[in-house]
């Protein structure tokens, strides 16, 4: 049902007042999961660079444990970045004002659903006309 002209004007006025409120904008931005995922990726990139510097420094001064520590730091940070990126791509992210309504069922082990679980989900979600 479309809004009346009066309701549309009120809605636009509310939108303008919310857009002009910097406190509200920062609160919405702070609760956005994509903002946090982007920040985690940037931190991971910085730590990867620090690990690379540690690795090079350890190689230059011929201290293998320091070089190995730099490599381990790089590896752990890269794993953290990949995990953060996957979590950011997940459709189950919480959004402002609630959660997404569609949740994927997990497999028996609590991890990613198996191929059989995914096939069962597709079978249950197929259009009604094909039954």
Secondary structure, 3 states (H helix, E strand, C coil): CCCCHHHHHHHHHHHHHHHCCHHHHHHHHHCCHHHHHHHHHHHHHHHHHHHHHHHHHHHHCCCHHHHHHHHHHHHHHHHHHHHHHHHHHCCCCCECCECCCCCCCCCCCCCCCCHHHHHHHHHHCCCHHHC
